[in-house]
Amino acid sequence: MSFPLVFKEEAQRDISEAYKWYESKLTNLGDSFLSELESYVSTIEREPQIFQVRKANRRYCPLKRFPYVIVYEIE
């Protein structure tokens, strides 16, 4: 069973800004960022309980290559 992730508007804005920033530093680095993000999103959608609950019922999934964390709740 898959659980779709719904991104808040603020998160969507952060992703867009990060993509643009990485792309401005090195061609295709923004694409690498999005690829890694999408990989983790797919993992969370398939197995949402894989990451530990940390604060206020929120789970934290750090990206490996980029200094970002996906923070999510299971509803």
C-alpha positions, 0 to 999 in steps of 0.5 A: 500500500502506498501513502502519498506525500503531500508537500506544504507550499513552503516545502515546495518553495524550498525545493524550488529554491534549492534546485535553482541554487544547486543548478546555478553552482553546477549544471545538473547538480539541481537535477541530482538534488531532485533525483535524491529527493524523489528517491527518498519520497518514494521510499517514504510513500512505500514504507512511511514508518521506516524513519523514527518518530522524533518530535511531536509525532514527526518523522525525519528523513535526512538526505545523504548527499544534500543538507536537507531533511524531509520532515513528515507525519503519518495521518 
